Amino acid sequence: MQTAGPSLTGLRLVLGVTGSIAAYKAVGLLRLLRHERAAVSVVMTAGACRFVTPLTFEVLSGAHVATDLFEAHHEMLHLSLPEQADAVLIVPATANCLAKAALGLADDLLSTMLLTTQCPVIFAPAMDGDMWRHPTVVEHVATLRRRGAVIVEPEEGPLASGRVGRGRLADEQTILTALQSAIRPRRDWTGRRLLISAGPTQEAIDPVRFISNRSSGKMGYALAEAAQKRGAEVLLVSGPTALQPPSGVELCSVTTAEDMRKAILSRFAWTNAVIMAAAVADFRPVRPSLQKLKKQHRPITSLSLEPTDDILRELSERRTTQLLVGFAAETEDLLAHAREKLHAKGVDMLVANDVTAKGSEFGSDTNRVILLNRQGQTDELPLLSKRDLADRILDRMLALQVVPQSSKKPTRARTSRKE
């Protein structure tokens, strides 16, 4: 039962258990944490006590299980537990728990405790697939991530409802790995400067209308978050999205392909590596109208388009020591088109995905990709959350070539933050 990763010996953890059918799986996680020689204090919500008795956790943890904010106790547990903890795990985390944590609501011991917690917090959600995809849950998860919480995303599989979907609690080893990374984070990108592009671009037809694409920007933003957490200094050049930039990441907001080209080229000498995750428009209207085009009762038979500049190819021609990574979103013949683009663009690595495949559509929180490098290696990855995929991409970049560290910090060009 020995696990890889940093030892948990001597660490003090708080395990929060909420009212999900998956609460019984927290028993197995507790056994694993104790096997790793961590001291674990368990906090259960009233709902969790309906699924598993506190006595079960008390026997396995060897410590009192806290269930009530107002229980007779010498300590103020909502203060003392997190003050003494090296990390807090919420396993399983229900939609209700995520909402209360995101909104700062405090109506029981666990939710009140989270408002005083300063150590790393790891949430492992479990719920029905429709609940996990609900816009409010998505928003609450994004809020918690922005504040620095670790979200161990649920897996695809059979659910308590009898359906099959994404909502099944992640397995014990995945949660343990997330905990180990949170308490002793990797800093293998420290001293390196990374420029990442994200989102779509918009090419004006007139002052009201534009040509764009379905890119959400989620992959680029996930890459920026992962790189920053691993020690990199990150500049995110983003087209229009509804996303908030990760904490600690500098944002340069752009609109058109030409805006993005200028922003990236002006900062190219500053960076050690570039990841072009943006879906840059391939074409733009030749002569955008200066005034809004009025609707008429006859068709518009033509719209003249011209190709935009190939940013990635231009970077390849201008680079000195920078590592270049491109993306290829395809709808057919994925591997053939990806290999062609890898050589045509002159990049070190290409991340290719079929945007018509289930789980890899534009706007999804997951992706299934093939990684190709110019040494001829091809690596097909399973369906992963975009945040997990971001770490895989960063791992491959370091393995492909030691990304040079910065020797000195040049003056940063001024950037703008999107309101």
N, C-alpha and C positions, 0 to 999 in steps of 0.2 A: 504493500500500500504506500510505499515511499514515493514521494512526488518530486518532480524537478522544480527548480526555482529557488528563490531565497527562503531560508529557514524561517519558520514562525516561532521558534523557540523563545519563550519569554515575553512574547507580545501579548498585550491585553486587548481583546476584541469585544465588541458588543454585537450580538446577533439579534436583530429585530425581526419578528415573525408576524405577518399580518394574515387577515382572514381569507385565505384562498385554499381551494382543495389541494393545492401544491404544498401546503404547510407541512405535510408529513415528510416531504423531501428535505426540509430543513433539518430534520433529525439526522439524516445521513450526512449532511454537510457539517453538522456539529460534531459528529463522530470523527470526520476527517480533520477538522480543525484541532480537535483534542489529540488526535494521533500525531499531528504536526507540532504538538507541545505548546499550543497557544492556550492562554487562559481566556475563557469565554463567559461573558455575562449575557443572559438571554432576557429580552424584553418582548412580551407578547401582547397583542391587542386583544380586546374582548372577542372579536371575530375569530382570531387564531385559536383561542381557547375552546371554541365550538368544534374545531377539527382535531386538535391534538391537546392532550391535557398538559398543564404546566409541569406535573410530576415527571413526565417523560424527559423533558429537557433538564429538569433539576437533577435527576439521577445521572444523566450523561455528562452534564457540565460540572457537577459537583458543587454547584453554587445556587443561591437563591434565584428564582425566576421572578422578575418584576412584571406585574400585570396592571397595577393601578397607580395613577398619579397621586392618589390620596391615601395609599395604604400606610398603616402605622410602621414607621421606620425612622431610625435616627438620622439618616441622611436625606437630603433633597436629591432623589435619584436622577431627576431630569438634569441636574447640574453635575453631580459626582460621577455618574457613569461615563459621559463623554469626556470629562476632564481627565479621567484615568485611562482612556482608551487610545490605542494607536490607530484604530480604524473602526468604523461602524458598517456592518452589512445589514441590508434589509432584504431578507430572503424568506418567502417570496414577497414581492412588492405588488400590491393590488393597484388598480386604477385609482381607487380612493386615496390610497397612501401617496401615490405620485402627485395627485392633485393637491392634497394638503401640504406636502413638502414644497411644491412649486409656489403655492399661494401663501405660504407662511401661516397656515391655520394650525392651531394647537388645542385640541380638545381631548387628548389622552396623553399617557406617559410618553409613548414613542414619538408622536408628532411634536410634543413640547420639547423633548430631548433634542430633536433635530435642529431646533432653533438655537440651541446653545453649543452645538457641535462644531469644533474647529479642526478636527482630524479628518482624513479622507473618508468619504461616504460612498459606498457601493450599493447600488440598487439592482436587484435581479427581478424584473417584472415577470408576472405570470397571469394570464387572463385569456379570454376568448379572442380569436383572431380579429373579429369585427371591433372589439373594444380596443385592441392594440392599435388598429388603424384609424380609430376615431380622431377627428381633428383636435379635439381638446386634449386627448392623451398625447398625441404627437407634439402639441404645443408645450404641454407640461414637461415632457421628456427633454425637449429642446431647451427649455428654461433651466432645468436642473443641470444639463450639460454645460450651459454657458456659465453657470456658477461654480463649475469645477467638479460636480458629482460624476462618478463613473456609472455608466449604464451598461449592464451585461444583458444584451438584447435576448429576448426569448427565441426559441428555436421553432422550426417547422416540425409538425408532428401531430399525432392524435391528441385531441383536447377532451376535457371533461364533458363537453356538450355532445360528444360523439362525432364531431366534425374533425377534419384535418386542416390545420392552418398554422399560422405563425402566432404563437402565444404560449407555447410550452416552456416551462422553466428551463433555463440553461443547465447543463449537467454540472456536477460538483467540481470536476477538474477545471472547467471553463471559469467558474466563479472563483475558484482558488487562484487560478492564474491572474485574473483581474485584481484580486486582493494583493497578490505579491507585487504586481506592477504598480499598484497604487501606493503601497507603503515604501517600496524601493524602486521608484520609477527609473526606466532606462533614460540615460542622457547621452546616447551615442551620436546625436546630431549637434552636441554642444560645440560652439565655435564656428558653425557653418551658417551661411546665409542662403535662404531658399526663397525663390520667387515662384508663386503658384498662380495660375490663371483659372478662373471659374465662371460658370454661368453662360448665358447666351449673349449675343450682341443684337442690337436693333438698328436696322438700316432704313432711313426715312423714305417714304413715298411722298408724303406731304407733311405739314406740321402736325397732323393728327394720326396718320397711319404709318405703319412700318412693317418691314419684313423681319421675322425672327425665327426662332426654333423652340423646341419643347424643353430645352435644358433647364433644370432646376438649380444647378450650382451645388447640389449636395455633395458630390464627390470631391470637388475642389475645396469646399469648406471643411470636409472631413480630413483631407490631407493637411490643410493648414493647421487644424487643431492637433492632429497627431504629431506633426513636425515640431510645433511649438512645445508640446508637452515633452518631447524627447530632446529639447535643448536648443533647437534651431532658432535663429532670428528669421522671422517669416514676414514677407510682404505678399499680400493677397490682392491681385488685380482682378476685379470682379465686374462683370456685366450686371445688368439689372436683375436682381433676385429679391425674394421676400425673406432672405436669411439674415441673421445677425452674425457679424464676424466673431470668431472665437476670441476669448479673453487673451490678451497679450499679443494678438496678431494685428499688424498694421494693414489698413484697408485703403486701397486706391480704387475709387469707383469710376467706371467708364461706361460708355453707351454703345458706340459704334466699333466696328472692326478696326478702323483707323485710329480711334482713340486708344484701343487696347494695344495696337502695334506701337504707337508712340510711347505709351506708358511703359511697356516692357523693354523696348530698345533703350530708353533713357536710363533704365536701371540695370541693364544687362551686365555692365562691367562690375557692378556692386555684388552680384550674386555668385555663389559657387555652383548652384544647380537650379534648373528651371523645370517645372512640371506644367505642361500645357494641357490642363484639364478642361479648359473652356471650349464651348461649342461656338467657334467663331464663324460668322456668316461667310459663305463661299462667294456670294454675289451681293451686289447692292444696286439700287436704281441709278441709272446714268445721270439723269437730271431730275432730282426731286422737285416737286412743285413748291413754290414759295407760299402758295395759298392753298387752303383746303380744297380738294377736288370735290365738286358738287355731284351728287347722285343724279344721273340722267337716265332716261328710259331707253337706253341703248347700251350694248355691252362695250366694255373697254377691250379692244381686240389685241392690244399688245402693251407690254411693260418692258422697256429696254433695261437690261441688266448688264453689268460689267463685273468681272472677277475682282475680289478683294486681294490684297497682298498676302502672300503665304508667310505668316509670321514665323512658323516653326522652321521653314526652310531658310529664311533670312537669318534666324538665330544660329542655325547650323553653319552657315557661311561665315558668320562674324565671330564665332566663339573662339576662345583661347584654350582655357582649361575647364570650362563649365560642362557639367553633366546635363544632358538633355533627355527629357522623357515626354513622349507624346501620347495622345489618346486617339483611338479610332472607333467611332460608333458606326456599326454596319448593320445592314438588314439581310444580307445574303453573302455566301462564300466568304465567311469571316476570316478564316486563316489565310486564304489566298490574297485577299485585299489588304490584310494586316501586314503580310510580308512585303507586299509591293510598297505600302506606305512607309514601312520601316526604312527601306533602302532609299526611297524617293526623298524622304525628309532628312535623311542623314542623322537620325537620332540614335542614342545609345540604347534606349528601351522603349517599347510601345505597349500600351495597355489597350487591348482590343475587346470589345463586347458586342453582342448582338442585341440591339435595343428592341427587337420584337420578341425576345425570349422572356418567359415568365420569370419575374423577379429582377429583370434587368431593364425594365422599361424606364423611359424618362420620368423623373419624379419619384421613383421608388427609393426605399431606404436600403435596398440590397443590390448586389450586382454579382454577376458571374463573368469572369474575365479570363483571357489568355494573355500571359506576359511573354513577349518576344524580345530578345536582345540581339545586338549585331554580331555576337559571337556564334549565333545560330541556335541558341537554346530556346526552347519553348516550354512554358509551364502553364498548364491549365488548372486554375483554381476552382474550388467548389463555390457554391452560393454563399456569400458572406455579407454581413452588414457593411455598409460603406466605410464605417469607422474602422472595423477590423481589416478591411481590404486596404485602407490607407496605410496601416502599419506594415502589411505584407509588401506593399509597393516600396515603402521606405527601407525595409529590410533588404529587398532585392537591389535597390540602388546602392546601398553600402557594400553589398557583396559583389556587385558588378564592377565597381571601381571605387577606390577610397576617395570619397568626395573631399576635395582640398579644404582645409580649414582657413579661416580668415587670418591674415597676418596683421591687418590693422583695420580699423573701422572708418571708412570714408564718409564724407558728408552725405547725408541722405537727401535725395531730391524731395521736394515738398509733395505731399499727397493730400487727397481730400477724403473725408469720411462721409459716407452716405448717411443722410438723415433718416 
